[in-house]
Amino acid sequence: MFKNLNYEEYLLKFPFYKKLGINNIKDYKKLDRKNIVNDPYHNVNPTPTQAFHAELDDLIRLHYLITTRKVTTILEFGLGKSTMVFDDALEHNKSKYSEFVSKNLRRTNAFLCYSVDDDEKWIENTKKIYKTNNVIFNYSPTTISTFNDRICTYYEKIPNICPDFIYLDGPGLYKTKGDIRGFSMSHQDRLPMAADILAMEHFLLPGALIVVDGRTANARFLKANFQRKWHYIYNKSYDQHFFELKEESLGMWNERQINFCLKGGGGELIPLCA
């Protein structure tokens, strides 16, 4: 996976890190791996005071996936630095492929990232920090519920789109409302368990890709409950999970999209899951 990705060369071609306020990438000893080890409660602080340190290796891979797969519509759960990266990658795709897509594909929300978060202040803060052109910000509370009698969480409102790329990095734990028989998400040892993707699974098109950032318990929950033909990869060193919907096309328009995104006219695009 990502065997053709040269991290240094890719950043020279797409220097998106400058938009993140990173002035010297030499501060990152290795671009293809983690440079920081966080404390045990780093990701579960109920009152975070600042954005997390940029994990540049993750962000490079995300940018690479969007550009090489010619992604058109992104659904992002949990916004932050990834939101800016998606915006930058979509800007590239739009400049290169917008004419072809508009004339040949059925993509109503082309070259847009729909980012969903349950923290209004965090959304406003992100808007102030990162100036984006291709992002639609969506605020939605989250609530505890069930999927097939398994306790999980849902955003109360999600964008009405058909994404070909989904990034799962939210919600957090402490803003989720409610409890089920006394069981709630307000516990530092609790694990995220979002079920939104399961509820929309049968609306996704073959060729769609889901990336789950960390959240291994949630990724296993998805894997255990998916009903369609997903090709699954977990990379421990990245701490990321990848699900690609490997099914026959649903018809002419889906076939065209698969051929455009995963077979690439110029031969430069390589499917993530062969």
VEXTORLO-355820 format. One line per field, with one value per atom (N, C-alpha, C): residue number from 1; residue in one letter; atom name; x, y, z. Coordinates in pm, whole numbers, m for minus. Layout:
VEXTORLO-355820
num = [NUM;...]
residu = [A;...]
atome = [CA;...]
u = [X;...]
v = [Y;...]
w = [Z;...]
This chain:
VEXTORLO-355820
num = [1;1;1;2;2;2;3;3;3;4;4;4;5;5;5;6;6;6;7;7;7;8;8;8;9;9;9;10;10;10;11;11;11;12;12;12;13;13;13;14;14;14;15;15;15;16;16;16;17;17;17;18;18;18;19;19;19;20;20;20;21;21;21;22;22;22;23;23;23;24;24;24;25;25;25;26;26;26;27;27;27;28;28;28;29;29;29;30;30;30;31;31;31;32;32;32;33;33;33;34;34;34;35;35;35;36;36;36;37;37;37;38;38;38;39;39;39;40;40;40;41;41;41;42;42;42;43;43;43;44;44;44;45;45;45;46;46;46;47;47;47;48;48;48;49;49;49;50;50;50;51;51;51;52;52;52;53;53;53;54;54;54;55;55;55;56;56;56;57;57;57;58;58;58;59;59;59;60;60;60;61;61;61;62;62;62;63;63;63;64;64;64;65;65;65;66;66;66;67;67;67;68;68;68;69;69;69;70;70;70;71;71;71;72;72;72;73;73;73;74;74;74;75;75;75;76;76;76;77;77;77;78;78;78;79;79;79;80;80;80;81;81;81;82;82;82;83;83;83;84;84;84;85;85;85;86;86;86;87;87;87;88;88;88;89;89;89;90;90;90;91;91;91;92;92;92;93;93;93;94;94;94;95;95;95;96;96;96;97;97;97;98;98;98;99;99;99;100;100;100;101;101;101;102;102;102;103;103;103;104;104;104;105;105;105;106;106;106;107;107;107;108;108;108;109;109;109;110;110;110;111;111;111;112;112;112;113;113;113;114;114;114;115;115;115;116;116;116;117;117;117;118;118;118;119;119;119;120;120;120;121;121;121;122;122;122;123;123;123;124;124;124;125;125;125;126;126;126;127;127;127;128;128;128;129;129;129;130;130;130;131;131;131;132;132;132;133;133;133;134;134;134;135;135;135;136;136;136;137;137;137;138;138;138;139;139;139;140;140;140;141;141;141;142;142;142;143;143;143;144;144;144;145;145;145;146;146;146;147;147;147;148;148;148;149;149;149;150;150;150;151;151;151;152;152;152;153;153;153;154;154;154;155;155;155;156;156;156;157;157;157;158;158;158;159;159;159;160;160;160;161;161;161;162;162;162;163;163;163;164;164;164;165;165;165;166;166;166;167;167;167;168;168;168;169;169;169;170;170;170;171;171;171;172;172;172;173;173;173;174;174;174;175;175;175;176;176;176;177;177;177;178;178;178;179;179;179;180;180;180;181;181;181;182;182;182;183;183;183;184;184;184;185;185;185;186;186;186;187;187;187;188;188;188;189;189;189;190;190;190;191;191;191;192;192;192;193;193;193;194;194;194;195;195;195;196;196;196;197;197;197;198;198;198;199;199;199;200;200;200;201;201;201;202;202;202;203;203;203;204;204;204;205;205;205;206;206;206;207;207;207;208;208;208;209;209;209;210;210;210;211;211;211;212;212;212;213;213;213;214;214;214;215;215;215;216;216;216;217;217;217;218;218;218;219;219;219;220;220;220;221;221;221;222;222;222;223;223;223;224;224;224;225;225;225;226;226;226;227;227;227;228;228;228;229;229;229;230;230;230;231;231;231;232;232;232;233;233;233;234;234;234;235;235;235;236;236;236;237;237;237;238;238;238;239;239;239;240;240;240;241;241;241;242;242;242;243;243;243;244;244;244;245;245;245;246;246;246;247;247;247;248;248;248;249;249;249;250;250;250;251;251;251;252;252;252;253;253;253;254;254;254;255;255;255;256;256;256;257;257;257;258;258;258;259;259;259;260;260;260;261;261;261;262;262;262;263;263;263;264;264;264;265;265;265;266;266;266;267;267;267;268;268;268;269;269;269;270;270;270;271;271;271;272;272;272;273;273;273;274;274;274]
residu = [M;M;M;F;F;F;K;K;K;N;N;N;L;L;L;N;N;N;Y;Y;Y;E;E;E;E;E;E;Y;Y;Y;L;L;L;L;L;L;K;K;K;F;F;F;P;P;P;F;F;F;Y;Y;Y;K;K;K;K;K;K;L;L;L;G;G;G;I;I;I;N;N;N;N;N;N;I;I;I;K;K;K;D;D;D;Y;Y;Y;K;K;K;K;K;K;L;L;L;D;D;D;R;R;R;K;K;K;N;N;N;I;I;I;V;V;V;N;N;N;D;D;D;P;P;P;Y;Y;Y;H;H;H;N;N;N;V;V;V;N;N;N;P;P;P;T;T;T;P;P;P;T;T;T;Q;Q;Q;A;A;A;F;F;F;H;H;H;A;A;A;E;E;E;L;L;L;D;D;D;D;D;D;L;L;L;I;I;I;R;R;R;L;L;L;H;H;H;Y;Y;Y;L;L;L;I;I;I;T;T;T;T;T;T;R;R;R;K;K;K;V;V;V;T;T;T;T;T;T;I;I;I;L;L;L;E;E;E;F;F;F;G;G;G;L;L;L;G;G;G;K;K;K;S;S;S;T;T;T;M;M;M;V;V;V;F;F;F;D;D;D;D;D;D;A;A;A;L;L;L;E;E;E;H;H;H;N;N;N;K;K;K;S;S;S;K;K;K;Y;Y;Y;S;S;S;E;E;E;F;F;F;V;V;V;S;S;S;K;K;K;N;N;N;L;L;L;R;R;R;R;R;R;T;T;T;N;N;N;A;A;A;F;F;F;L;L;L;C;C;C;Y;Y;Y;S;S;S;V;V;V;D;D;D;D;D;D;D;D;D;E;E;E;K;K;K;W;W;W;I;I;I;E;E;E;N;N;N;T;T;T;K;K;K;K;K;K;I;I;I;Y;Y;Y;K;K;K;T;T;T;N;N;N;N;N;N;V;V;V;I;I;I;F;F;F;N;N;N;Y;Y;Y;S;S;S;P;P;P;T;T;T;T;T;T;I;I;I;S;S;S;T;T;T;F;F;F;N;N;N;D;D;D;R;R;R;I;I;I;C;C;C;T;T;T;Y;Y;Y;Y;Y;Y;E;E;E;K;K;K;I;I;I;P;P;P;N;N;N;I;I;I;C;C;C;P;P;P;D;D;D;F;F;F;I;I;I;Y;Y;Y;L;L;L;D;D;D;G;G;G;P;P;P;G;G;G;L;L;L;Y;Y;Y;K;K;K;T;T;T;K;K;K;G;G;G;D;D;D;I;I;I;R;R;R;G;G;G;F;F;F;S;S;S;M;M;M;S;S;S;H;H;H;Q;Q;Q;D;D;D;R;R;R;L;L;L;P;P;P;M;M;M;A;A;A;A;A;A;D;D;D;I;I;I;L;L;L;A;A;A;M;M;M;E;E;E;H;H;H;F;F;F;L;L;L;L;L;L;P;P;P;G;G;G;A;A;A;L;L;L;I;I;I;V;V;V;V;V;V;D;D;D;G;G;G;R;R;R;T;T;T;A;A;A;N;N;N;A;A;A;R;R;R;F;F;F;L;L;L;K;K;K;A;A;A;N;N;N;F;F;F;Q;Q;Q;R;R;R;K;K;K;W;W;W;H;H;H;Y;Y;Y;I;I;I;Y;Y;Y;N;N;N;K;K;K;S;S;S;Y;Y;Y;D;D;D;Q;Q;Q;H;H;H;F;F;F;F;F;F;E;E;E;L;L;L;K;K;K;E;E;E;E;E;E;S;S;S;L;L;L;G;G;G;M;M;M;W;W;W;N;N;N;E;E;E;R;R;R;Q;Q;Q;I;I;I;N;N;N;F;F;F;C;C;C;L;L;L;K;K;K;G;G;G;G;G;G;G;G;G;G;G;G;E;E;E;L;L;L;I;I;I;P;P;P;L;L;L;C;C;C;A;A;A]
atome = [N;CA;C;N;CA;C;N;CA;C;N;CA;C;N;CA;C;N;CA;C;N;CA;C;N;CA;C;N;CA;C;N;CA;C;N;CA;C;N;CA;C;N;CA;C;N;CA;C;N;CA;C;N;CA;C;N;CA;C;N;CA;C;N;CA;C;N;CA;C;N;CA;C;N;CA;C;N;CA;C;N;CA;C;N;CA;C;N;CA;C;N;CA;C;N;CA;C;N;CA;C;N;CA;C;N;CA;C;N;CA;C;N;CA;C;N;CA;C;N;CA;C;N;CA;C;N;CA;C;N;CA;C;N;CA;C;N;CA;C;N;CA;C;N;CA;C;N;CA;C;N;CA;C;N;CA;C;N;CA;C;N;CA;C;N;CA;C;N;CA;C;N;CA;C;N;CA;C;N;CA;C;N;CA;C;N;CA;C;N;CA;C;N;CA;C;N;CA;C;N;CA;C;N;CA;C;N;CA;C;N;CA;C;N;CA;C;N;CA;C;N;CA;C;N;CA;C;N;CA;C;N;CA;C;N;CA;C;N;CA;C;N;CA;C;N;CA;C;N;CA;C;N;CA;C;N;CA;C;N;CA;C;N;CA;C;N;CA;C;N;CA;C;N;CA;C;N;CA;C;N;CA;C;N;CA;C;N;CA;C;N;CA;C;N;CA;C;N;CA;C;N;CA;C;N;CA;C;N;CA;C;N;CA;C;N;CA;C;N;CA;C;N;CA;C;N;CA;C;N;CA;C;N;CA;C;N;CA;C;N;CA;C;N;CA;C;N;CA;C;N;CA;C;N;CA;C;N;CA;C;N;CA;C;N;CA;C;N;CA;C;N;CA;C;N;CA;C;N;CA;C;N;CA;C;N;CA;C;N;CA;C;N;CA;C;N;CA;C;N;CA;C;N;CA;C;N;CA;C;N;CA;C;N;CA;C;N;CA;C;N;CA;C;N;CA;C;N;CA;C;N;CA;C;N;CA;C;N;CA;C;N;CA;C;N;CA;C;N;CA;C;N;CA;C;N;CA;C;N;CA;C;N;CA;C;N;CA;C;N;CA;C;N;CA;C;N;CA;C;N;CA;C;N;CA;C;N;CA;C;N;CA;C;N;CA;C;N;CA;C;N;CA;C;N;CA;C;N;CA;C;N;CA;C;N;CA;C;N;CA;C;N;CA;C;N;CA;C;N;CA;C;N;CA;C;N;CA;C;N;CA;C;N;CA;C;N;CA;C;N;CA;C;N;CA;C;N;CA;C;N;CA;C;N;CA;C;N;CA;C;N;CA;C;N;CA;C;N;CA;C;N;CA;C;N;CA;C;N;CA;C;N;CA;C;N;CA;C;N;CA;C;N;CA;C;N;CA;C;N;CA;C;N;CA;C;N;CA;C;N;CA;C;N;CA;C;N;CA;C;N;CA;C;N;CA;C;N;CA;C;N;CA;C;N;CA;C;N;CA;C;N;CA;C;N;CA;C;N;CA;C;N;CA;C;N;CA;C;N;CA;C;N;CA;C;N;CA;C;N;CA;C;N;CA;C;N;CA;C;N;CA;C;N;CA;C;N;CA;C;N;CA;C;N;CA;C;N;CA;C;N;CA;C;N;CA;C;N;CA;C;N;CA;C;N;CA;C;N;CA;C;N;CA;C;N;CA;C;N;CA;C;N;CA;C;N;CA;C;N;CA;C;N;CA;C;N;CA;C;N;CA;C;N;CA;C;N;CA;C;N;CA;C;N;CA;C;N;CA;C;N;CA;C;N;CA;C;N;CA;C;N;CA;C;N;CA;C;N;CA;C;N;CA;C;N;CA;C;N;CA;C;N;CA;C;N;CA;C;N;CA;C;N;CA;C;N;CA;C;N;CA;C;N;CA;C;N;CA;C;N;CA;C;N;CA;C;N;CA;C;N;CA;C;N;CA;C;N;CA;C;N;CA;C;N;CA;C;N;CA;C;N;CA;C;N;CA;C;N;CA;C;N;CA;C;N;CA;C;N;CA;C;N;CA;C;N;CA;C;N;CA;C;N;CA;C;N;CA;C;N;CA;C;N;CA;C;N;CA;C;N;CA;C;N;CA;C;N;CA;C;N;CA;C;N;CA;C;N;CA;C;N;CA;C;N;CA;C;N;CA;C;N;CA;C;N;CA;C]
u = [84;0;88;53;127;272;296;435;493;404;453;459;430;428;565;629;751;710;715;662;730;861;934;898;898;866;721;634;493;473;542;529;589;691;745;642;564;461;337;303;184;223;276;324;211;111;m6;28;142;181;195;224;238;107;m5;m136;m168;m95;m112;m27;50;138;268;300;426;530;625;723;848;875;998;968;956;925;1045;1162;1277;1255;1155;1121;1065;1018;968;1083;1138;1256;1229;1114;1072;930;911;779;684;736;652;614;634;602;574;525;495;622;617;733;709;588;552;476;504;429;347;215;128;101;51;17;m114;m144;m260;m394;m408;m537;m540;m442;m428;m555;m614;m729;m863;m863;m990;m1008;m940;m956;m1094;m1176;m1312;m1316;m1209;m1205;m1074;m1059;m935;m916;m792;m764;m694;m642;m573;m579;m553;m555;m440;m460;m356;m240;m122;m2;m27;19;m2;77;8;72;86;200;217;213;255;250;106;16;m126;m181;m148;m204;m154;m29;24;m50;m73;m144;m288;m354;m490;m493;m402;m394;m368;m278;m241;m361;m439;m557;m658;m678;m777;m732;m604;m557;m541;m487;m463;m590;m688;m815;m915;m874;m959;m1093;m1087;m1207;m1281;m1414;m1495;m1572;m1624;m1710;m1668;m1633;m1583;m1685;m1705;m1782;m1685;m1667;m1571;m1645;m1625;m1680;m1568;m1578;m1474;m1376;m1376;m1294;m1171;m1077;m950;m851;m726;m623;m657;m721;m759;m853;m936;m1030;m957;m852;m773;m704;m655;m588;m685;m807;m908;m941;m952;m981;m873;m749;m636;m634;m655;m652;m769;m887;m1002;m982;m911;m882;m799;m704;m623;m711;m795;m881;m976;m1030;m1123;m1056;m935;m865;m828;m808;m761;m875;m984;m1085;m1228;m1248;m1385;m1460;m1395;m1463;m1504;m1413;m1445;m1559;m1553;m1655;m1791;m1797;m1926;m1990;m1909;m1962;m1986;m1918;m1920;m1968;m1974;m2011;m2135;m2199;m2314;m2266;m2211;m2157;m2213;m2325;m2396;m2317;m2242;m2167;m2016;m1980;m1841;m1746;m1632;m1520;m1558;m1635;m1673;m1648;m1607;m1591;m1698;m1780;m1883;m1832;m1798;m1738;m1842;m1855;m1956;m1886;m1934;m1878;m1987;m1972;m2073;m2032;m1929;m1881;m1884;m1982;m1997;m1876;m1820;m1703;m1583;m1569;m1457;m1472;m1595;m1621;m1581;m1626;m1595;m1445;m1379;m1235;m1162;m1207;m1145;m1164;m1281;m1306;m1212;m1182;m1094;m949;m908;m768;m739;m829;m806;m907;m858;m943;m963;m1086;m1115;m1211;m1203;m1290;m1387;m1357;m1433;m1493;m1512;m1562;m1697;m1792;m1922;m1924;m1929;m1926;m2066;m2078;m2208;m2199;m2281;m2290;m2404;m2377;m2482;m2452;m2549;m2532;m2523;m2471;m2467;m2546;m2599;m2681;m2647;m2664;m2641;m2764;m2742;m2852;m2805;m2868;m2826;m2829;m2750;m2754;m2759;m2872;m2893;m2872;m2928;m2922;m2783;m2687;m2553;m2547;m2497;m2490;m2389;m2427;m2342;m2385;m2330;m2368;m2403;m2486;m2523;m2516;m2474;m2500;m2648;m2709;m2853;m2886;m2790;m2813;m2685;m2696;m2580;m2609;m2507;m2529;m2598;m2684;m2759;m2680;m2576;m2484;m2454;m2381;m2336;m2184;m2112;m1966;m1897;m1783;m1697;m1577;m1569;m1463;m1520;m1502;m1550;m1432;m1416;m1310;m1375;m1348;m1408;m1306;m1323;m1237;m1320;m1445;m1536;m1661;m1743;m1731;m1641;m1620;m1556;m1657;m1625;m1710;m1804;m1760;m1824;m1943;m1967;m2083;m2201;m2181;m2289;m2395;m2518;m2629;m2686;m2737;m2818;m2740;m2816;m2759;m2857;m2810;m2894;m2872;m2974;m2968;m2847;m2818;m2708;m2575;m2568;m2443;m2436;m2333;m2319;m2177;m2152;m2020;m1928;m1980;m1902;m1813;m1715;m1618;m1487;m1377;m1249;m1198;m1249;m1208;m1301;m1403;m1497;m1432;m1485;m1432;m1536;m1494;m1589;m1655;m1783;m1857;m1964;m1921;m2014;m2071;m2202;m2271;m2330;m2299;m2360;m2334;m2212;m2177;m2254;m2279;m2358;m2499;m2556;m2693;m2706;m2597;m2603;m2532;m2487;m2405;m2463;m2591;m2650;m2673;m2646;m2655;m2520;m2412;m2279;m2255;m2176;m2151;m2025;m2025;m1902;m1786;m1671;m1555;m1533;m1634;m1620;m1511;m1442;m1335;m1364;m1348;m1362;m1226;m1184;m1062;m1102;m1065;m1091;m958;m949;m823;m818;m733;m730;m863;m924;m1059;m1076;m983;m983;m1109;m1158;m1282;m1397;m1404;m1509;m1493;m1369;m1345;m1386;m1358;m1399;m1551;m1615;m1760;m1819;m1761;m1805;m1783;m1665;m1631;m1725;m1761;m1848;m1991;m2031;m2171;m2197;m2092;m2111;m2174;m2259;m2327;m2284;m2211;m2170;m2025;m1972;m1839;m1731;m1680;m1576;m1441;m1342;m1204;m1142;m1091;m1046;m896;m831;m688;m667;m588;m545;m394;m342;m199;m165;m98;m69;25;123;219;152;53;m22;m131;m176;m296;m415;m432;m545;m608;m740;m817;m875;m874;m921;m1025;m1138;m1245;m1276;m1262;m1297;m1412;m1516;m1635;m1608;m1583;m1544;m1663;m1745;m1861;m1871;m1952;m1982;m2052;m2033;m2095;m2247;m2313;m2459;m2523;m2444;m2498;m2399;m2444;m2355;m2281;m2353;m2289;m2188;m2220;m2126;m2004;m2029;m1919;m1824;m1881;m1796;m1711;m1773;m1699;m1586;m1615;m1511;m1395;m1428;m1323;m1240;m1307;m1236;m1147;m1201;m1129;m1027;m1060;m976;m899;m927;m851;m778;m808;m738;m690;m741;m703;m553;m481;m338;m257;m325;m256;m187;m206;m133;m201;m324;m400;m396;m363;m357;m459;m551;m649;m580;m638;m581;m582;m693;m709;m721;m617;m618;m698]
v = [m120;0;125;221;346;321;207;174;272;340;436;579;595;729;764;864;920;1048;1045;1153;1287;1286;1410;1469;1385;1433;1481;1413;1453;1591;1620;1752;1862;1828;1928;1964;1864;1887;1953;1912;1966;2019;2139;2192;2244;2160;2203;2233;2181;2200;2347;2432;2575;2637;2583;2633;2592;2493;2448;2528;2622;2701;2630;2525;2454;2518;2585;2658;2577;2479;2401;2252;2181;2038;1957;2024;1954;1922;1988;1956;1815;1763;1625;1536;1460;1380;1282;1219;1126;1163;1183;1223;1106;984;868;793;856;789;893;843;931;986;1114;1177;1210;1179;1219;1106;1082;985;1063;1049;1127;1055;1130;1071;992;903;812;881;1005;1073;1185;1183;1291;1307;1196;1202;1198;1191;1177;1286;1397;1510;1571;1577;1630;1779;1851;1994;2029;1989;2019;2169;2214;2357;2399;2304;2339;2223;2255;2152;2055;1933;1832;1866;1819;1834;1768;1832;1778;1649;1542;1416;1418;1469;1501;1377;1263;1141;1105;1114;1088;1185;1313;1415;1399;1361;1337;1222;1114;999;1035;1116;1156;1240;1335;1420;1334;1240;1149;1066;1015;936;1019;1144;1228;1261;1289;1328;1207;1096;982;906;906;841;935;1057;1158;1170;1176;1186;1315;1307;1426;1477;1386;1428;1359;1439;1387;1410;1310;1324;1302;1406;1402;1413;1314;1318;1359;1480;1532;1615;1747;1832;1883;1934;1983;2005;1965;1982;1904;1789;1709;1788;1875;1953;2042;2107;2193;2110;1992;1904;1859;1823;1784;1900;2019;2137;2158;2145;2166;2060;1934;1825;1837;1876;1893;2009;2112;2225;2178;2090;2031;1950;1863;1780;1865;1970;2057;2125;2175;2244;2150;2024;1928;1852;1824;1731;1787;1912;1963;1954;1985;1981;1838;1744;1604;1554;1582;1534;1592;1720;1784;1729;1686;1639;1488;1413;1268;1189;1250;1176;1236;1157;1204;1233;1352;1391;1528;1530;1654;1746;1689;1769;1758;1780;1758;1857;1804;1880;1960;1894;1953;1854;1908;1830;1876;1783;1812;1763;1857;1824;1841;1737;1734;1729;1812;1811;1847;1799;1825;1936;2012;2121;2250;2336;2460;2551;2560;2647;2596;2464;2406;2434;2429;2461;2606;2698;2839;2865;2797;2811;2761;2649;2593;2686;2745;2840;2959;3004;3120;3086;2965;2926;2893;2817;2770;2832;2901;2958;2853;2808;2701;2749;2684;2718;2607;2485;2369;2288;2354;2286;2342;2254;2290;2241;2334;2298;2268;2160;2117;2090;2161;2132;2034;1932;1839;1783;1788;1719;1568;1497;1351;1293;1177;1112;964;907;765;689;576;498;353;279;140;110;12;m47;m198;m259;m402;m434;m349;m364;m344;m301;m268;m118;m79;63;134;251;326;473;554;695;731;835;889;1041;1101;1244;1259;1363;1382;1429;1491;1537;1522;1455;1438;1494;1536;1596;1499;1552;1473;1463;1380;1369;1221;1198;1063;1066;1047;1061;942;968;858;841;925;913;957;873;906;896;1001;1002;1006;905;894;929;1047;1091;1169;1131;1195;1110;1138;1247;1209;1309;1280;1212;1206;1133;1222;1339;1409;1496;1518;1597;1509;1379;1289;1285;1309;1320;1184;1176;1062;945;845;720;608;488;369;280;275;199;239;369;421;423;361;356;479;561;681;689;790;807;891;942;1033;957;891;819;814;848;858;725;614;484;435;514;476;486;414;412;469;547;595;478;492;383;441;515;582;481;492;397;465;590;663;594;545;482;353;280;158;189;297;332;370;424;468;370;257;165;132;101;54;166;291;402;435;376;406;334;396;341;254;145;67;157;132;218;315;330;422;373;469;437;504;428;479;470;577;577;608;521;541;572;689;732;683;584;524;454;480;432;285;203;62;m10;17;m49;m13;114;157;91;82;16;m131;m198;m338;m351;m252;m249;m238;m150;m138;m268;m323;m446;m561;m569;m677;m662;m540;m515;m479;m452;m427;m549;m526;m634;m647;m550;m553;m600;m603;m660;m553;m542;m445;m515;m455;m501;m418;m486;m418;m434;m324;m325;m243;m296;m219;m209;m88;m68;m21;m105;m77;41;54;165;300;302;426;444;333;329;382;331;368;243;251;142;187;98;131;28;79;m6;42;m47;m13;m101;m41;m114;m180;m311;m388;m468;m405;m470;m434;m511;m476;m340;m267;m135;m147;m39;m36;7;36;81;168;229;304;416;495;612;572;472;422;358;288;227;334;443;553;611;627;684;592;461;366;369;371;374;501;612;740;744;702;717;607;484;371;308;349;294;403;527;645;645;736;742;751;821;836;724;630;517;550;675;716;671;624;592;443;409;270;248;152;125;91;136;107;m42;m108;m249;m326;m393;m467;m594]
w = [0;0;0;m83;m97;m138;m205;m241;m343;m418;m518;m465;m335;m277;m219;m278;m222;m149;m17;65;37;23;1;m136;m238;m372;m381;m310;m315;m255;m144;m82;m168;m248;m340;m447;m488;m589;m531;m408;m341;m202;m192;m62;26;48;126;271;318;457;493;395;420;469;420;462;606;657;795;893;841;927;958;883;902;810;869;789;757;839;819;835;726;735;785;798;854;1002;1063;1202;1212;1099;1094;1045;1136;1103;990;995;890;847;718;669;656;656;632;760;876;1002;1111;1225;1337;1399;1439;1502;1648;1698;1834;1900;2028;2107;2209;2205;2292;2423;2521;2650;2636;2733;2720;2703;2756;2749;2646;2557;2458;2374;2331;2241;2312;2444;2517;2621;2603;2695;2676;2784;2768;2736;2766;2738;2668;2540;2467;2452;2467;2462;2334;2257;2134;2035;1909;1805;1826;1781;1792;1698;1735;1653;1517;1410;1276;1257;1222;1185;1034;989;848;761;812;732;696;795;769;666;681;592;449;433;298;233;309;251;213;296;264;136;126;7;m116;m103;m212;m257;m163;m199;m279;m238;m306;m448;m466;m599;m691;m642;m730;m764;m673;m702;m768;m794;m858;m784;m653;m570;m602;m604;m633;m512;m428;m318;m188;m88;39;149;232;355;470;552;662;795;882;1017;1112;1169;1258;1177;1195;1111;1185;1107;1162;1049;1071;968;842;859;742;651;708;629;530;576;488;380;420;324;215;255;157;63;119;38;m67;m26;m118;m227;m190;m288;m386;m336;m424;m521;m476;m564;m684;m655;m763;m858;m803;m886;m971;m910;m981;m1100;m1079;m1185;m1299;m1268;m1368;m1436;m1360;m1411;m1419;m1383;m1373;m1505;m1614;m1744;m1779;m1759;m1790;m1702;m1573;m1480;m1514;m1542;m1571;m1697;m1793;m1921;m1924;m1836;m1851;m1731;m1612;m1493;m1427;m1345;m1268;m1126;m1106;m976;m941;m869;m839;m746;m653;m555;m581;m705;m746;m681;m637;m583;m460;m373;m246;m133;m19;103;202;247;346;482;567;697;807;891;996;1132;1225;1359;1459;1584;1686;1782;1744;1828;1747;1774;1697;1710;1831;1852;1772;1765;1691;1541;1492;1351;1322;1407;1386;1396;1488;1504;1380;1327;1207;1088;1076;968;975;1097;1113;1080;1116;1097;951;887;751;655;555;452;343;327;233;124;8;m104;m139;m94;m139;m24;90;209;251;277;333;477;573;714;764;841;892;1042;1118;1262;1287;1369;1407;1546;1637;1765;1741;1838;1832;1949;1925;2028;2036;2155;2173;2127;2061;2008;1993;1904;1880;1731;1692;1559;1579;1538;1565;1713;1799;1944;2003;1922;1974;2000;2116;2150;2060;2011;1920;1925;1836;1829;1685;1672;1541;1546;1436;1417;1387;1442;1422;1281;1214;1077;996;882;795;658;583;451;355;272;175;45;47;m66;m94;m203;m237;m247;m137;m138;m203;m265;m311;m218;m114;m13;121;224;359;455;535;636;773;854;987;1095;1155;1265;1367;1382;1476;1486;1587;1685;1802;1890;2018;2109;2236;2330;2409;2449;2560;2523;2395;2356;2314;2312;2273;2382;2342;2438;2473;2597;2637;2693;2735;2782;2753;2758;2741;2863;2947;3073;3158;3157;3237;3165;3050;2971;2882;2899;2817;2761;2679;2620;2707;2818;2903;3001;2947;3029;2952;3019;2950;2896;2947;2894;2782;2752;2648;2511;2414;2278;2181;2081;1980;1908;1878;1812;1722;1619;1527;1427;1404;1313;1192;1168;1056;922;903;775;755;863;851;803;854;817;671;612;472;378;430;351;214;208;83;m18;20;m73;m136;m85;m137;m269;m356;m489;m488;m565;m581;m621;m560;m579;m466;m378;m264;m170;m108;m13;120;228;365;433;496;577;721;812;955;1021;1083;1145;1288;1315;1449;1474;1590;1619;1581;1628;1587;1630;1749;1793;1701;1659;1568;1431;1384;1255;1260;1371;1385;1391;1452;1458;1317;1237;1098;1023;1035;963;1001;1129;1175;1127;1091;1057;911;835;692;625;527;456;310;260;120;108;m11;m37;m24;97;126;133;71;87;199;302;424;443;476;509;636;727;844;843;853;861;1002;1076;1216;1232;1145;1158;1132;1040;1017;1122;1180;1265;1188;1068;983;921;902;844;711;612;478;434;389;335;193;96;m41;m87;m144;m186;m321;m317;m436;m486;m565;m624;m772;m844;m982;m984;m1093;m1103;m1102;m1067;m1059;m1190;m1288;m1415;m1489;m1597;m1686;m1615;m1535;m1474;m1369;m1291;m1192;m1259;m1370;m1447;m1499;m1549;m1597;m1485;m1368;m1255;m1211;m1204;m1165;m1264;m1394;m1495;m1486;m1460;m1449;m1325;m1211;m1085;m1060;m1097;m1057;m1171;m1294;m1406;m1483;m1449;m1496;m1639;m1720;m1861;m1883;m1794;m1812;m1749;m1684;m1625;m1492;m1445;m1325;m1196;m1206;m1086;m1057;m936;m895;m785;m802;m696;m565;m456;m323;m295;m327;m296;m426;m465;m592;m580]
